[in-house]
Amino acid sequence: MDVLIFKTSVATKQEVARVHPLLTSLADIKQYNFDLEDCDKVLRIESRGLEPQTINHVLQIAGFDCEEMPY
């Protein structure tokens, strides 16, 4: 299981609801969550074999900034 962590511009529960169908459509995502209280609006994803570029692309299509964070 891989863990990917991203800094995003997703800031509200309504915006999370907008990206939810996009993220759940990716079969490699086992679980995800947003920390909207964090200043970086962190998206944490547990996946199997998912490339970070895929998440960047999906969020950018939805109109959000997304950048992988080192950990």
PDB file of N, CA, C and O in Angstrom:
ATOM      1  N   MET A   1       0.850  -1.171   0.000  1.00  0.00           N
ATOM      2  CA  MET A   1       0.000   0.000   0.000  1.00  0.00           C
ATOM      3  C   MET A   1       0.896   1.234   0.000  1.00  0.00           C
ATOM      4  O   MET A   1       1.815   1.343   0.811  1.00  0.00           O
ATOM      5  N   ASP A   2       0.625   2.152  -0.904  1.00  0.00           N
ATOM      6  CA  ASP A   2       1.359   3.411  -0.994  1.00  0.00           C
ATOM      7  C   ASP A   2       0.538   4.519  -0.357  1.00  0.00           C
ATOM      8  O   ASP A   2      -0.692   4.494  -0.396  1.00  0.00           O
ATOM      9  N   VAL A   3       1.222   5.487   0.229  1.00  0.00           N
ATOM     10  CA  VAL A   3       0.569   6.682   0.759  1.00  0.00           C
ATOM     11  C   VAL A   3       1.102   7.874  -0.019  1.00  0.00           C
ATOM     12  O   VAL A   3       2.311   8.083  -0.111  1.00  0.00           O
ATOM     13  N   LEU A   4       0.187   8.648  -0.575  1.00  0.00           N
ATOM     14  CA  LEU A   4       0.535   9.869  -1.303  1.00  0.00           C
ATOM     15  C   LEU A   4      -0.044  11.049  -0.540  1.00  0.00           C
ATOM     16  O   LEU A   4      -1.175  10.986  -0.057  1.00  0.00           O
ATOM     17  N   ILE A   5       0.724  12.122  -0.431  1.00  0.00           N
ATOM     18  CA  ILE A   5       0.282  13.311   0.293  1.00  0.00           C
ATOM     19  C   ILE A   5       0.454  14.518  -0.618  1.00  0.00           C
ATOM     20  O   ILE A   5       1.498  14.706  -1.242  1.00  0.00           O
ATOM     21  N   PHE A   6      -0.605  15.337  -0.678  1.00  0.00           N
ATOM     22  CA  PHE A   6      -0.620  16.485  -1.576  1.00  0.00           C
ATOM     23  C   PHE A   6      -1.050  17.749  -0.848  1.00  0.00           C
ATOM     24  O   PHE A   6      -1.902  17.711   0.039  1.00  0.00           O
ATOM     25  N   LYS A   7      -0.452  18.861  -1.232  1.00  0.00           N
ATOM     26  CA  LYS A   7      -0.919  20.197  -0.873  1.00  0.00           C
ATOM     27  C   LYS A   7      -1.928  20.572  -1.953  1.00  0.00           C
ATOM     28  O   LYS A   7      -1.637  20.436  -3.141  1.00  0.00           O
ATOM     29  N   THR A   8      -3.121  21.049  -1.551  1.00  0.00           N
ATOM     30  CA  THR A   8      -4.155  21.372  -2.534  1.00  0.00           C
ATOM     31  C   THR A   8      -4.766  22.742  -2.254  1.00  0.00           C
ATOM     32  O   THR A   8      -4.471  23.382  -1.245  1.00  0.00           O
ATOM     33  N   SER A   9      -5.617  23.167  -3.169  1.00  0.00           N
ATOM     34  CA  SER A   9      -6.394  24.393  -2.962  1.00  0.00           C
ATOM     35  C   SER A   9      -7.857  24.067  -2.669  1.00  0.00           C
ATOM     36  O   SER A   9      -8.709  24.954  -2.722  1.00  0.00           O
ATOM     37  N   VAL A  10      -8.156  22.809  -2.361  1.00  0.00           N
ATOM     38  CA  VAL A  10      -9.517  22.396  -1.987  1.00  0.00           C
ATOM     39  C   VAL A  10      -9.748  22.879  -0.559  1.00  0.00           C
ATOM     40  O   VAL A  10      -9.095  22.397   0.367  1.00  0.00           O
ATOM     41  N   ALA A  11     -10.675  23.830  -0.367  1.00  0.00           N
ATOM     42  CA  ALA A  11     -10.768  24.514   0.918  1.00  0.00           C
ATOM     43  C   ALA A  11     -12.069  24.298   1.686  1.00  0.00           C
ATOM     44  O   ALA A  11     -12.130  24.605   2.876  1.00  0.00           O
ATOM     45  N   THR A  12     -13.100  23.782   1.043  1.00  0.00           N
ATOM     46  CA  THR A  12     -14.396  23.642   1.715  1.00  0.00           C
ATOM     47  C   THR A  12     -14.968  22.243   1.515  1.00  0.00           C
ATOM     48  O   THR A  12     -14.526  21.493   0.644  1.00  0.00           O
ATOM     49  N   LYS A  13     -15.953  21.908   2.333  1.00  0.00           N
ATOM     50  CA  LYS A  13     -16.631  20.618   2.183  1.00  0.00           C
ATOM     51  C   LYS A  13     -17.347  20.533   0.840  1.00  0.00           C
ATOM     52  O   LYS A  13     -17.449  19.454   0.256  1.00  0.00           O
ATOM     53  N   GLN A  14     -17.838  21.660   0.352  1.00  0.00           N
ATOM     54  CA  GLN A  14     -18.497  21.676  -0.954  1.00  0.00           C
ATOM     55  C   GLN A  14     -17.500  21.345  -2.068  1.00  0.00           C
ATOM     56  O   GLN A  14     -17.835  20.642  -3.022  1.00  0.00           O
ATOM     57  N   GLU A  15     -16.292  21.848  -1.939  1.00  0.00           N
ATOM     58  CA  GLU A  15     -15.263  21.540  -2.937  1.00  0.00           C
ATOM     59  C   GLU A  15     -14.827  20.077  -2.845  1.00  0.00           C
ATOM     60  O   GLU A  15     -14.552  19.446  -3.865  1.00  0.00           O
ATOM     61  N   VAL A  16     -14.764  19.541  -1.635  1.00  0.00           N
ATOM     62  CA  VAL A  16     -14.469  18.111  -1.481  1.00  0.00           C
ATOM     63  C   VAL A  16     -15.547  17.295  -2.186  1.00  0.00           C
ATOM     64  O   VAL A  16     -15.243  16.311  -2.860  1.00  0.00           O
ATOM     65  N   ALA A  17     -16.800  17.701  -2.030  1.00  0.00           N
ATOM     66  CA  ALA A  17     -17.909  16.996  -2.689  1.00  0.00           C
ATOM     67  C   ALA A  17     -17.768  17.053  -4.210  1.00  0.00           C
ATOM     68  O   ALA A  17     -18.169  16.120  -4.906  1.00  0.00           O
ATOM     69  N   ARG A  18     -17.204  18.136  -4.723  1.00  0.00           N
ATOM     70  CA  ARG A  18     -16.982  18.258  -6.173  1.00  0.00           C
ATOM     71  C   ARG A  18     -15.936  17.279  -6.693  1.00  0.00           C
ATOM     72  O   ARG A  18     -16.080  16.743  -7.791  1.00  0.00           O
ATOM     73  N   VAL A  19     -14.889  17.043  -5.916  1.00  0.00           N
ATOM     74  CA  VAL A  19     -13.825  16.150  -6.377  1.00  0.00           C
ATOM     75  C   VAL A  19     -14.057  14.691  -5.972  1.00  0.00           C
ATOM     76  O   VAL A  19     -13.404  13.789  -6.498  1.00  0.00           O
ATOM     77  N   HIS A  20     -14.973  14.461  -5.053  1.00  0.00           N
ATOM     78  CA  HIS A  20     -15.240  13.094  -4.585  1.00  0.00           C
ATOM     79  C   HIS A  20     -15.522  12.112  -5.725  1.00  0.00           C
ATOM     80  O   HIS A  20     -14.904  11.048  -5.758  1.00  0.00           O
ATOM     81  N   PRO A  21     -16.431  12.423  -6.667  1.00  0.00           N
ATOM     82  CA  PRO A  21     -16.686  11.461  -7.749  1.00  0.00           C
ATOM     83  C   PRO A  21     -15.449  11.188  -8.606  1.00  0.00           C
ATOM     84  O   PRO A  21     -15.275  10.079  -9.111  1.00  0.00           O
ATOM     85  N   LEU A  22     -14.605  12.180  -8.767  1.00  0.00           N
ATOM     86  CA  LEU A  22     -13.388  12.000  -9.562  1.00  0.00           C
ATOM     87  C   LEU A  22     -12.407  11.065  -8.857  1.00  0.00           C
ATOM     88  O   LEU A  22     -11.808  10.189  -9.482  1.00  0.00           O
ATOM     89  N   LEU A  23     -12.254  11.263  -7.550  1.00  0.00           N
ATOM     90  CA  LEU A  23     -11.316  10.427  -6.805  1.00  0.00           C
ATOM     91  C   LEU A  23     -11.839   9.001  -6.651  1.00  0.00           C
ATOM     92  O   LEU A  23     -11.070   8.045  -6.762  1.00  0.00           O
ATOM     93  N   THR A  24     -13.120   8.851  -6.401  1.00  0.00           N
ATOM     94  CA  THR A  24     -13.667   7.500  -6.229  1.00  0.00           C
ATOM     95  C   THR A  24     -13.735   6.739  -7.545  1.00  0.00           C
ATOM     96  O   THR A  24     -13.878   5.516  -7.545  1.00  0.00           O
ATOM     97  N   SER A  25     -13.635   7.442  -8.658  1.00  0.00           N
ATOM     98  CA  SER A  25     -13.634   6.755  -9.956  1.00  0.00           C
ATOM     99  C   SER A  25     -12.291   6.082 -10.251  1.00  0.00           C
ATOM    100  O   SER A  25     -12.192   5.269 -11.170  1.00  0.00           O
ATOM    101  N   LEU A  26     -11.270   6.418  -9.480  1.00  0.00           N
ATOM    102  CA  LEU A  26      -9.944   5.819  -9.665  1.00  0.00           C
ATOM    103  C   LEU A  26      -9.849   4.545  -8.824  1.00  0.00           C
ATOM    104  O   LEU A  26      -9.785   4.604  -7.596  1.00  0.00           O
ATOM    105  N   ALA A  27      -9.840   3.408  -9.493  1.00  0.00           N
ATOM    106  CA  ALA A  27      -9.889   2.107  -8.813  1.00  0.00           C
ATOM    107  C   ALA A  27      -8.693   1.870  -7.892  1.00  0.00           C
ATOM    108  O   ALA A  27      -8.802   1.111  -6.928  1.00  0.00           O
ATOM    109  N   ASP A  28      -7.562   2.503  -8.170  1.00  0.00           N
ATOM    110  CA  ASP A  28      -6.362   2.272  -7.358  1.00  0.00           C
ATOM    111  C   ASP A  28      -6.414   2.971  -6.003  1.00  0.00           C
ATOM    112  O   ASP A  28      -5.609   2.662  -5.125  1.00  0.00           O
ATOM    113  N   ILE A  29      -7.347   3.912  -5.814  1.00  0.00           N
ATOM    114  CA  ILE A  29      -7.475   4.594  -4.531  1.00  0.00           C
ATOM    115  C   ILE A  29      -8.276   3.709  -3.589  1.00  0.00           C
ATOM    116  O   ILE A  29      -9.421   3.352  -3.868  1.00  0.00           O
ATOM    117  N   LYS A  30      -7.653   3.362  -2.470  1.00  0.00           N
ATOM    118  CA  LYS A  30      -8.331   2.544  -1.461  1.00  0.00           C
ATOM    119  C   LYS A  30      -9.036   3.420  -0.431  1.00  0.00           C
ATOM    120  O   LYS A  30     -10.101   3.067   0.075  1.00  0.00           O
ATOM    121  N   GLN A  31      -8.429   4.563  -0.129  1.00  0.00           N
ATOM    122  CA  GLN A  31      -9.000   5.481   0.855  1.00  0.00           C
ATOM    123  C   GLN A  31      -8.352   6.845   0.653  1.00  0.00           C
ATOM    124  O   GLN A  31      -7.191   6.939   0.256  1.00  0.00           O
ATOM    125  N   TYR A  32      -9.117   7.906   0.931  1.00  0.00           N
ATOM    126  CA  TYR A  32      -8.535   9.247   0.874  1.00  0.00           C
ATOM    127  C   TYR A  32      -9.210  10.125   1.911  1.00  0.00           C
ATOM    128  O   TYR A  32     -10.319   9.835   2.358  1.00  0.00           O
ATOM    129  N   ASN A  33      -8.532  11.204   2.290  1.00  0.00           N
ATOM    130  CA  ASN A  33      -9.159  12.210   3.145  1.00  0.00           C
ATOM    131  C   ASN A  33      -8.461  13.544   2.949  1.00  0.00           C
ATOM    132  O   ASN A  33      -7.285  13.615   2.590  1.00  0.00           O
ATOM    133  N   PHE A  34      -9.224  14.596   3.196  1.00  0.00           N
ATOM    134  CA  PHE A  34      -8.711  15.961   3.155  1.00  0.00           C
ATOM    135  C   PHE A  34      -8.622  16.478   4.577  1.00  0.00           C
ATOM    136  O   PHE A  34      -9.502  16.203   5.393  1.00  0.00           O
ATOM    137  N   ASP A  35      -7.571  17.222   4.883  1.00  0.00           N
ATOM    138  CA  ASP A  35      -7.468  17.957   6.140  1.00  0.00           C
ATOM    139  C   ASP A  35      -7.653  19.430   5.798  1.00  0.00           C
ATOM    140  O   ASP A  35      -6.698  20.128   5.457  1.00  0.00           O
ATOM    141  N   LEU A  36      -8.893  19.886   5.897  1.00  0.00           N
ATOM    142  CA  LEU A  36      -9.213  21.265   5.530  1.00  0.00           C
ATOM    143  C   LEU A  36      -8.766  22.262   6.591  1.00  0.00           C
ATOM    144  O   LEU A  36      -8.716  23.463   6.327  1.00  0.00           O
ATOM    145  N   GLU A  37      -8.439  21.777   7.791  1.00  0.00           N
ATOM    146  CA  GLU A  37      -7.958  22.654   8.860  1.00  0.00           C
ATOM    147  C   GLU A  37      -6.483  23.006   8.666  1.00  0.00           C
ATOM    148  O   GLU A  37      -6.023  24.040   9.150  1.00  0.00           O
ATOM    149  N   ASP A  38      -5.753  22.163   7.971  1.00  0.00           N
ATOM    150  CA  ASP A  38      -4.335  22.404   7.717  1.00  0.00           C
ATOM    151  C   ASP A  38      -4.185  23.549   6.719  1.00  0.00           C
ATOM    152  O   ASP A  38      -4.995  23.677   5.801  1.00  0.00           O
ATOM    153  N   CYS A  39      -3.175  24.368   6.886  1.00  0.00           N
ATOM    154  CA  CYS A  39      -2.974  25.507   5.983  1.00  0.00           C
ATOM    155  C   CYS A  39      -2.699  25.061   4.550  1.00  0.00           C
ATOM    156  O   CYS A  39      -2.912  25.829   3.612  1.00  0.00           O
ATOM    157  N   ASP A  40      -2.228  23.828   4.372  1.00  0.00           N
ATOM    158  CA  ASP A  40      -1.944  23.302   3.034  1.00  0.00           C
ATOM    159  C   ASP A  40      -3.106  22.523   2.438  1.00  0.00           C
ATOM    160  O   ASP A  40      -2.997  21.997   1.331  1.00  0.00           O
ATOM    161  N   LYS A  41      -4.232  22.444   3.171  1.00  0.00           N
ATOM    162  CA  LYS A  41      -5.425  21.712   2.675  1.00  0.00           C
ATOM    163  C   LYS A  41      -5.003  20.335   2.157  1.00  0.00           C
ATOM    164  O   LYS A  41      -5.224  19.998   0.994  1.00  0.00           O
ATOM    165  N   VAL A  42      -4.399  19.558   3.034  1.00  0.00           N
ATOM    166  CA  VAL A  42      -3.731  18.306   2.681  1.00  0.00           C
ATOM    167  C   VAL A  42      -4.717  17.229   2.234  1.00  0.00           C
ATOM    168  O   VAL A  42      -5.749  16.995   2.863  1.00  0.00           O
ATOM    169  N   LEU A  43      -4.364  16.593   1.137  1.00  0.00           N
ATOM    170  CA  LEU A  43      -5.057  15.409   0.634  1.00  0.00           C
ATOM    171  C   LEU A  43      -4.133  14.221   0.859  1.00  0.00           C
ATOM    172  O   LEU A  43      -3.000  14.204   0.377  1.00  0.00           O
ATOM    173  N   ARG A  44      -4.629  13.221   1.601  1.00  0.00           N
ATOM    174  CA  ARG A  44      -3.852  12.005   1.879  1.00  0.00           C
ATOM    175  C   ARG A  44      -4.564  10.846   1.204  1.00  0.00           C
ATOM    176  O   ARG A  44      -5.765  10.653   1.391  1.00  0.00           O
ATOM    177  N   ILE A  45      -3.821  10.075   0.417  1.00  0.00           N
ATOM    178  CA  ILE A  45      -4.399   8.974  -0.354  1.00  0.00           C
ATOM    179  C   ILE A  45      -3.641   7.688  -0.053  1.00  0.00           C
ATOM    180  O   ILE A  45      -2.411   7.655  -0.084  1.00  0.00           O
ATOM    181  N   GLU A  46      -4.392   6.629   0.237  1.00  0.00           N
ATOM    182  CA  GLU A  46      -3.829   5.285   0.315  1.00  0.00           C
ATOM    183  C   GLU A  46      -4.204   4.588  -0.978  1.00  0.00           C
ATOM    184  O   GLU A  46      -5.377   4.540  -1.349  1.00  0.00           O
ATOM    185  N   SER A  47      -3.199   4.042  -1.668  1.00  0.00           N
ATOM    186  CA  SER A  47      -3.463   3.461  -2.987  1.00  0.00           C
ATOM    187  C   SER A  47      -2.534   2.292  -3.268  1.00  0.00           C
ATOM    188  O   SER A  47      -1.604   1.998  -2.517  1.00  0.00           O
ATOM    189  N   ARG A  48      -2.825   1.652  -4.367  1.00  0.00           N
ATOM    190  CA  ARG A  48      -1.950   0.598  -4.886  1.00  0.00           C
ATOM    191  C   ARG A  48      -1.506   1.006  -6.283  1.00  0.00           C
ATOM    192  O   ARG A  48      -2.277   0.923  -7.239  1.00  0.00           O
ATOM    193  N   GLY A  49      -0.261   1.448  -6.394  1.00  0.00           N
ATOM    194  CA  GLY A  49       0.328   1.715  -7.696  1.00  0.00           C
ATOM    195  C   GLY A  49      -0.134   2.976  -8.400  1.00  0.00           C
ATOM    196  O   GLY A  49       0.068   3.106  -9.607  1.00  0.00           O
ATOM    197  N   LEU A  50      -0.739   3.896  -7.695  1.00  0.00           N
ATOM    198  CA  LEU A  50      -1.221   5.133  -8.315  1.00  0.00           C
ATOM    199  C   LEU A  50      -0.071   6.126  -8.456  1.00  0.00           C
ATOM    200  O   LEU A  50       0.691   6.342  -7.513  1.00  0.00           O
ATOM    201  N   GLU A  51       0.048   6.722  -9.627  1.00  0.00           N
ATOM    202  CA  GLU A  51       1.087   7.725  -9.873  1.00  0.00           C
ATOM    203  C   GLU A  51       0.607   9.095  -9.380  1.00  0.00           C
ATOM    204  O   GLU A  51      -0.546   9.458  -9.613  1.00  0.00           O
ATOM    205  N   PRO A  52       1.466   9.855  -8.709  1.00  0.00           N
ATOM    206  CA  PRO A  52       1.082  11.188  -8.238  1.00  0.00           C
ATOM    207  C   PRO A  52       0.580  12.096  -9.363  1.00  0.00           C
ATOM    208  O   PRO A  52      -0.296  12.932  -9.138  1.00  0.00           O
ATOM    209  N   GLN A  53       1.126  11.939 -10.563  1.00  0.00           N
ATOM    210  CA  GLN A  53       0.707  12.769 -11.692  1.00  0.00           C
ATOM    211  C   GLN A  53      -0.779  12.582 -12.005  1.00  0.00           C
ATOM    212  O   GLN A  53      -1.437  13.506 -12.482  1.00  0.00           O
ATOM    213  N   THR A  54      -1.299  11.394 -11.739  1.00  0.00           N
ATOM    214  CA  THR A  54      -2.719  11.132 -11.978  1.00  0.00           C
ATOM    215  C   THR A  54      -3.572  12.021 -11.088  1.00  0.00           C
ATOM    216  O   THR A  54      -4.549  12.608 -11.553  1.00  0.00           O
ATOM    217  N   ILE A  55      -3.216  12.127  -9.819  1.00  0.00           N
ATOM    218  CA  ILE A  55      -3.970  12.967  -8.882  1.00  0.00           C
ATOM    219  C   ILE A  55      -3.829  14.428  -9.266  1.00  0.00           C
ATOM    220  O   ILE A  55      -4.811  15.171  -9.253  1.00  0.00           O
ATOM    221  N   ASN A  56      -2.615  14.850  -9.609  1.00  0.00           N
ATOM    222  CA  ASN A  56      -2.416  16.234 -10.064  1.00  0.00           C
ATOM    223  C   ASN A  56      -3.343  16.545 -11.226  1.00  0.00           C
ATOM    224  O   ASN A  56      -4.003  17.584 -11.237  1.00  0.00           O
ATOM    225  N   HIS A  57      -3.394  15.664 -12.187  1.00  0.00           N
ATOM    226  CA  HIS A  57      -4.216  15.862 -13.382  1.00  0.00           C
ATOM    227  C   HIS A  57      -5.704  15.934 -13.029  1.00  0.00           C
ATOM    228  O   HIS A  57      -6.411  16.826 -13.497  1.00  0.00           O
ATOM    229  N   VAL A  58      -6.171  15.009 -12.218  1.00  0.00           N
ATOM    230  CA  VAL A  58      -7.595  14.958 -11.851  1.00  0.00           C
ATOM    231  C   VAL A  58      -8.010  16.232 -11.119  1.00  0.00           C
ATOM    232  O   VAL A  58      -9.052  16.807 -11.434  1.00  0.00           O
ATOM    233  N   LEU A  59      -7.219  16.681 -10.152  1.00  0.00           N
ATOM    234  CA  LEU A  59      -7.586  17.890  -9.420  1.00  0.00           C
ATOM    235  C   LEU A  59      -7.483  19.132 -10.300  1.00  0.00           C
ATOM    236  O   LEU A  59      -8.299  20.045 -10.168  1.00  0.00           O
ATOM    237  N   GLN A  60      -6.507  19.183 -11.185  1.00  0.00           N
ATOM    238  CA  GLN A  60      -6.387  20.336 -12.075  1.00  0.00           C
ATOM    239  C   GLN A  60      -7.563  20.415 -13.037  1.00  0.00           C
ATOM    240  O   GLN A  60      -8.038  21.510 -13.341  1.00  0.00           O
ATOM    241  N   ILE A  61      -8.037  19.275 -13.520  1.00  0.00           N
ATOM    242  CA  ILE A  61      -9.224  19.263 -14.379  1.00  0.00           C
ATOM    243  C   ILE A  61     -10.422  19.848 -13.631  1.00  0.00           C
ATOM    244  O   ILE A  61     -11.253  20.541 -14.218  1.00  0.00           O
ATOM    245  N   ALA A  62     -10.500  19.560 -12.326  1.00  0.00           N
ATOM    246  CA  ALA A  62     -11.606  20.065 -11.508  1.00  0.00           C
ATOM    247  C   ALA A  62     -11.406  21.528 -11.112  1.00  0.00           C
ATOM    248  O   ALA A  62     -12.284  22.125 -10.489  1.00  0.00           O
ATOM    249  N   GLY A  63     -10.255  22.110 -11.469  1.00  0.00           N
ATOM    250  CA  GLY A  63     -10.015  23.527 -11.205  1.00  0.00           C
ATOM    251  C   GLY A  63      -9.248  23.817  -9.928  1.00  0.00           C
ATOM    252  O   GLY A  63      -9.290  24.939  -9.424  1.00  0.00           O
ATOM    253  N   PHE A  64      -8.546  22.821  -9.396  1.00  0.00           N
ATOM    254  CA  PHE A  64      -7.813  23.005  -8.145  1.00  0.00           C
ATOM    255  C   PHE A  64      -6.314  22.833  -8.358  1.00  0.00           C
ATOM    256  O   PHE A  64      -5.871  22.105  -9.246  1.00  0.00           O
ATOM    257  N   ASP A  65      -5.550  23.522  -7.519  1.00  0.00           N
ATOM    258  CA  ASP A  65      -4.103  23.335  -7.497  1.00  0.00           C
ATOM    259  C   ASP A  65      -3.797  22.081  -6.686  1.00  0.00           C
ATOM    260  O   ASP A  65      -4.515  21.749  -5.744  1.00  0.00           O
ATOM    261  N   CYS A  66      -2.733  21.395  -7.058  1.00  0.00           N
ATOM    262  CA  CYS A  66      -2.356  20.165  -6.372  1.00  0.00           C
ATOM    263  C   CYS A  66      -0.861  19.947  -6.559  1.00  0.00           C
ATOM    264  O   CYS A  66      -0.347  20.005  -7.676  1.00  0.00           O
ATOM    265  N   GLU A  67      -0.169  19.695  -5.447  1.00  0.00           N
ATOM    266  CA  GLU A  67       1.278  19.480  -5.502  1.00  0.00           C
ATOM    267  C   GLU A  67       1.649  18.387  -4.505  1.00  0.00           C
ATOM    268  O   GLU A  67       1.280  18.459  -3.333  1.00  0.00           O
ATOM    269  N   GLU A  68       2.375  17.380  -4.970  1.00  0.00           N
ATOM    270  CA  GLU A  68       2.790  16.303  -4.066  1.00  0.00           C
ATOM    271  C   GLU A  68       3.746  16.859  -3.014  1.00  0.00           C
ATOM    272  O   GLU A  68       4.619  17.672  -3.316  1.00  0.00           O
ATOM    273  N   MET A  69       3.566  16.406  -1.777  1.00  0.00           N
ATOM    274  CA  MET A  69       4.417  16.829  -0.668  1.00  0.00           C
ATOM    275  C   MET A  69       5.337  15.679  -0.269  1.00  0.00           C
ATOM    276  O   MET A  69       4.897  14.533  -0.188  1.00  0.00           O
ATOM    277  N   PRO A  70       6.605  15.976  -0.020  1.00  0.00           N
ATOM    278  CA  PRO A  70       7.501  14.927   0.480  1.00  0.00           C
ATOM    279  C   PRO A  70       7.165  14.609   1.936  1.00  0.00           C
ATOM    280  O   PRO A  70       6.695  15.470   2.680  1.00  0.00           O
ATOM    281  N   TYR A  71       7.411  13.382   2.322  1.00  0.00           N
ATOM    282  CA  TYR A  71       7.228  13.017   3.737  1.00  0.00           C
ATOM    283  C   TYR A  71       8.272  12.026   4.162  1.00  0.00           C
ATOM    284  O   TYR A  71       8.285  11.600   5.317  1.00  0.00           O
TER     285      TYR A  71
END
